[in-house]
Amino acid sequence: MKQQTLGFIGAGNMASSLIAGLLADGYQPKNIWASDVDPEKLALLAKRFGIHTATANHAVVENSQILVLAVKPQTMQTVAKDIGVAVKRCKPLVISLAAGVTEAAIDRWLGGDNAIVRCMPNTPALVKTGATALHGNAKISTDQRNRAEAVLRSVGVAVWVQREELLDAVTALSGSGPAYFFMLMEAMEDAAVALGLEAHTARLLTQQTALGAARVAIESEESPADLRRRVTSPGGTTEKAIGSFEKAGLRKLVLEAMSAARDRAVELSKQLGEG
């Protein structure tokens, strides 16, 4: 597949991570552009990656066949309206990384009739272990779909959802999900210290246990339920701990928490789509 020119509006952590991932996958620096309001960020990107940079968003649009909007949700409307004329003239594939901003709102602010992919990457993308869900509007072609997926696959796993509203559920799962695991790790560390382990030992063992469990789950064809049963011996220590979790209603609590996150994502989406 011939490389298309790719531009980033916004040069923050997520844009930097995607650029690094793309270059590691063989993308040529000469085919990548980036703009930002902060000239220091642009200077760092140019020095680190050797890509083209510009302080004017229009310059990036005019040089890009794929345009990644890597700006904060609260500034998306202003940025999109500002580049709308240039986007209408150049017709790039638009990929939005902004959580909660709908395809319809972005299309409206850009002037209409645009091929748009909205995606929900999560923070582990910063270390190339991201989990990203994508959805495209009716204007995207098969080729554009493949190219959008390739961009996000450069920093981890990328999957498509059939309906845009499912991105709110993705926000509750993989978007907010890292914080859930961090909280569990925090609780396990605290419990281990309470049981007598030194803090640094508790942290190291917790981190390695989390990493090991994740790798086993990824590399195994078995479900998490089957894997759990395999390490839960009847009458053993693990069974006792799992029983405590079940008695406390862990599954119900997780469902309630993720439902609350999903509902908040829906509320924010409605607010951000105004204007």
C-alpha positions as CSV (number, residue, x, y, z in Angstrom):
1,M,0.0,0.0,0.0
2,K,1.5,3.3,-1.1
3,Q,2.1,5.7,1.8
4,Q,-0.2,8.7,1.9
5,T,0.8,12.0,3.4
6,L,-0.4,12.2,7.0
7,G,-1.0,15.3,9.1
8,F,-1.6,15.8,12.8
9,I,-3.4,18.8,14.1
10,G,-2.1,18.9,17.7
11,A,1.3,17.6,18.8
12,G,0.6,16.2,22.3
13,N,1.4,12.8,23.8
14,M,-1.1,10.8,21.7
15,A,0.1,12.4,18.4
16,S,3.7,11.8,19.4
17,S,3.0,8.2,20.2
18,L,1.2,7.6,16.9
19,I,4.1,9.2,15.0
20,A,6.6,7.1,16.8
21,G,4.6,4.0,16.1
22,L,4.1,4.8,12.4
23,L,7.8,5.5,11.9
24,A,8.6,2.1,13.6
25,D,6.3,0.5,11.2
26,G,8.2,2.0,8.2
27,Y,6.3,5.2,7.6
28,Q,8.6,7.8,6.1
29,P,9.2,11.1,8.0
30,K,8.8,13.1,4.8
31,N,5.2,11.9,4.6
32,I,4.2,13.2,8.1
33,W,3.2,16.7,9.1
34,A,2.2,18.2,12.4
35,S,1.0,21.5,13.7
36,D,0.4,22.9,17.2
37,V,0.0,26.2,19.0
38,D,3.1,25.4,21.0
39,P,6.3,25.9,18.9
40,E,8.4,24.1,21.5
41,K,6.4,20.9,20.9
42,L,6.9,21.2,17.2
43,A,10.6,21.8,17.6
44,L,10.9,18.6,19.7
45,L,8.9,16.6,17.1
46,A,11.0,17.8,14.3
47,K,14.2,17.1,16.2
48,R,13.1,13.6,17.4
49,F,11.4,12.4,14.3
50,G,12.5,14.5,11.3
51,I,8.9,15.3,10.2
52,H,7.5,18.5,8.7
53,T,6.0,20.9,11.2
54,A,4.0,24.1,10.9
55,T,2.4,26.6,13.3
56,A,-0.6,27.0,10.9
57,N,-3.1,24.2,10.8
58,H,-4.0,25.1,7.2
59,A,-0.5,24.2,6.1
60,V,-0.9,20.7,7.5
61,V,-4.4,20.2,5.9
62,E,-3.1,21.3,2.5
63,N,-0.2,18.7,2.7
64,S,-2.2,15.7,4.1
65,Q,-4.3,13.0,2.5
66,I,-5.0,11.7,6.0
67,L,-5.7,14.3,8.7
68,V,-5.6,13.3,12.4
69,L,-7.4,15.7,14.7
70,A,-5.4,15.2,17.9
71,V,-6.9,18.1,19.9
72,K,-8.8,18.2,23.1
73,P,-12.6,17.7,22.8
74,Q,-13.3,21.2,24.2
75,T,-11.3,22.8,21.4
76,M,-12.5,20.6,18.5
77,Q,-15.2,22.9,17.4
78,T,-12.9,26.0,17.1
79,V,-10.2,24.0,15.3
80,A,-12.6,22.3,12.9
81,K,-14.4,25.5,11.9
82,D,-11.0,27.2,11.4
83,I,-9.8,24.5,8.9
84,G,-13.2,23.8,7.3
85,V,-12.5,25.6,4.1
86,A,-9.1,24.0,3.6
87,V,-10.6,20.5,4.4
88,K,-13.4,21.1,1.9
89,R,-10.9,21.9,-0.8
90,C,-8.4,19.1,-0.1
91,K,-10.8,16.3,1.0
92,P,-8.5,14.3,3.3
93,L,-9.7,11.4,5.3
94,V,-10.3,12.8,8.8
95,I,-9.5,10.8,11.9
96,S,-10.6,12.2,15.2
97,L,-9.0,11.2,18.5
98,A,-11.3,13.5,20.5
99,A,-13.4,11.5,23.1
100,G,-17.1,12.3,23.0
101,V,-17.2,14.4,19.9
102,T,-19.6,12.8,17.4
103,E,-18.9,12.3,13.7
104,A,-21.9,14.4,12.8
105,A,-20.7,17.3,14.9
106,I,-17.2,17.2,13.4
107,D,-18.6,16.9,9.9
108,R,-20.9,19.9,10.5
109,W,-18.1,22.0,11.9
110,L,-15.9,21.1,8.9
111,G,-18.6,22.1,6.4
112,G,-20.1,18.8,5.6
113,D,-19.6,15.9,3.2
114,N,-16.4,14.6,4.8
115,A,-15.0,11.0,5.3
116,I,-14.6,10.8,9.0
117,V,-13.3,8.0,11.3
118,R,-13.8,8.5,15.0
119,C,-11.7,6.5,17.4
120,M,-11.2,5.9,21.1
121,P,-7.5,5.2,21.9
122,N,-6.5,4.7,25.5
123,T,-3.4,5.8,27.4
124,P,-1.4,2.6,27.0
125,A,-1.0,3.7,23.4
126,L,1.8,5.9,24.8
127,V,3.8,2.7,25.4
128,K,2.5,0.9,22.2
129,T,0.1,-1.4,24.0
130,G,-3.1,0.6,23.3
131,A,-6.6,-0.7,22.7
132,T,-8.5,1.4,20.2
133,A,-12.0,1.1,18.8
134,L,-12.9,2.8,15.6
135,H,-16.1,3.8,13.7
136,G,-16.4,5.4,10.4
137,N,-19.2,7.4,8.8
138,A,-20.9,6.5,5.5
139,K,-18.4,8.5,3.5
140,I,-15.3,6.4,4.1
141,S,-14.1,3.9,1.5
142,T,-12.7,0.5,2.1
143,D,-9.2,1.9,1.4
144,Q,-9.7,4.7,3.9
145,R,-10.9,2.2,6.4
146,N,-7.8,0.1,6.0
147,R,-5.5,3.2,6.2
148,A,-7.2,4.5,9.4
149,E,-6.9,1.1,11.0
150,A,-3.2,0.9,10.1
151,V,-2.6,4.3,11.8
152,L,-4.1,3.1,15.1
153,R,-2.6,-0.4,14.9
154,S,0.9,1.2,15.0
155,V,0.4,1.7,18.8
156,G,-1.6,-1.5,19.7
157,V,-4.8,-3.3,19.0
158,A,-7.4,-1.7,16.8
159,V,-11.0,-3.0,16.4
160,W,-14.1,-1.6,14.6
161,V,-17.5,-1.2,16.2
162,Q,-20.7,-1.4,14.1
163,R,-22.5,1.6,15.6
164,E,-21.0,4.9,16.7
165,E,-22.9,4.9,20.0
166,L,-20.9,1.8,21.0
167,L,-17.9,4.0,21.4
168,D,-19.4,5.2,24.7
169,A,-19.3,1.6,25.9
170,V,-15.7,1.4,24.7
171,T,-14.9,4.6,26.7
172,A,-16.2,2.8,29.8
173,L,-14.2,-0.3,29.0
174,S,-10.8,0.4,27.5
175,G,-10.9,4.2,27.7
176,S,-11.3,4.3,31.5
177,G,-10.2,0.7,32.0
178,P,-6.6,1.3,32.8
179,A,-7.6,3.3,35.9
180,Y,-9.6,0.3,37.1
181,F,-6.6,-1.9,36.9
182,F,-4.4,0.7,38.5
183,M,-6.9,0.9,41.4
184,L,-6.9,-2.8,41.8
185,M,-3.1,-2.8,41.8
186,E,-3.2,0.0,44.4
187,A,-5.5,-2.0,46.6
188,M,-3.4,-5.2,46.2
189,E,-0.3,-3.3,47.2
190,D,-1.9,-1.8,50.3
191,A,-3.2,-5.2,51.3
192,A,0.2,-6.8,50.9
193,V,1.8,-4.1,53.0
194,A,-0.9,-4.7,55.7
195,L,0.0,-8.4,55.6
196,G,3.6,-7.6,56.3
197,L,5.4,-7.1,53.0
198,E,7.7,-4.1,52.4
199,A,6.2,-1.5,50.1
200,H,8.7,-1.8,47.3
201,T,8.3,-5.6,47.4
202,A,4.5,-5.4,47.3
203,R,4.7,-3.0,44.3
204,L,7.1,-5.1,42.3
205,L,5.2,-8.3,42.9
206,T,1.9,-6.6,42.1
207,Q,3.1,-5.1,38.8
208,Q,4.7,-8.4,37.6
209,T,1.6,-10.4,38.6
210,A,-0.6,-8.0,36.6
211,L,1.8,-8.2,33.6
212,G,1.9,-11.9,33.7
213,A,-1.8,-12.3,34.0
214,A,-2.3,-10.0,31.0
215,R,0.2,-11.9,28.9
216,V,-1.3,-15.3,29.7
217,A,-4.8,-14.0,28.8
218,I,-3.5,-12.5,25.5
219,E,-1.5,-15.5,24.4
220,S,-4.1,-18.1,25.5
221,E,-7.1,-19.2,23.5
222,E,-9.1,-19.8,26.7
223,S,-11.5,-17.3,28.2
224,P,-10.6,-15.4,31.4
225,A,-13.2,-17.5,33.2
226,D,-11.5,-20.7,32.1
227,L,-8.1,-19.3,33.0
228,R,-9.4,-18.3,36.5
229,R,-10.8,-21.8,37.0
230,R,-7.4,-23.3,36.1
231,V,-5.6,-21.5,38.8
232,T,-8.3,-21.9,41.4
233,S,-7.7,-25.2,43.2
234,P,-10.7,-26.6,45.2
235,G,-10.3,-25.8,48.8
236,G,-7.2,-23.7,48.2
237,T,-6.1,-20.1,48.9
238,T,-7.2,-18.7,45.5
239,E,-10.7,-20.2,45.9
240,K,-11.0,-18.5,49.3
241,A,-10.1,-15.1,47.9
242,I,-12.4,-15.5,44.8
243,G,-15.2,-16.4,47.2
244,S,-14.7,-13.2,49.1
245,F,-14.8,-11.2,45.8
246,E,-18.0,-12.9,44.8
247,K,-19.6,-12.5,48.2
248,A,-18.9,-8.7,48.1
249,G,-20.6,-8.5,44.7
250,L,-17.6,-7.6,42.5
251,R,-19.3,-8.4,39.2
252,K,-22.3,-6.2,40.1
253,L,-20.0,-3.4,41.2
254,V,-18.0,-3.6,37.9
255,L,-21.2,-3.4,35.9
256,E,-22.5,-0.4,37.9
257,A,-19.2,1.4,37.5
258,M,-18.9,0.8,33.8
259,S,-22.5,1.8,33.3
260,A,-21.9,5.0,35.1
261,A,-18.8,5.7,32.9
262,R,-20.9,5.0,29.8
263,D,-23.7,7.3,30.9
264,R,-21.3,10.1,31.6
265,A,-19.7,9.6,28.2
266,V,-23.2,10.0,26.6
267,E,-23.8,13.2,28.6
268,L,-20.4,14.7,27.6
269,S,-21.0,13.7,23.9
270,K,-24.3,15.7,23.9
271,Q,-22.6,18.7,25.5
272,L,-19.6,18.7,23.2
273,G,-21.8,18.3,20.1
274,E,-23.6,21.6,20.6
275,G,-22.8,24.5,18.5
